[in-house]
């Protein structure tokens, strides 16, 4: 059985200590946790809003994986501020 991080990595998402990376076919996006203003979970989609008007929509194959990403990002933000 794959770990949650391995499964996320298969969809181009890497969780690091102070930022996460989202790889798509045409680009690579790194988002520092300190720049996240709001994070939203809608069924199988995680939407990350940064300090500006930018938003990053990450659609995953199922709701469980989206919830896992949502929780990992929240935990990483909490660790950053401790």
Residue, then its C-alpha position, 0 to 999 in steps of 0.5 A: x500500500x502506498x503512503x499518502x505522500x507517494x500517492x500525492x506525488x503521483x499527481x504532481x504534488x510534493x509536500x515540503x516543510x515550508x512549501x508545496x510543489x504542484x507539477x502540471x504538464x506545462x509548469x511547476x508551481x511552488x507555494x510557500x505556506x506563509x503565502x496561503x491566505x485561504x484553503x478550500x476543500x470541495x469534494x475532490x478539489x482543493x483550492x488554495x488562495x494566496x495573499x494576492x488574487x491568485x488561486x490554485x485549483x488542484x483536482x484529484x481523482x477522489x475525495x479521500x485524496x483531496x482531504x488528505x492533501x487539505x489536511x497535509x497543507x493545514x498541518x504544514x501551515x500549523x507547524x510553520x507557525x509553531 
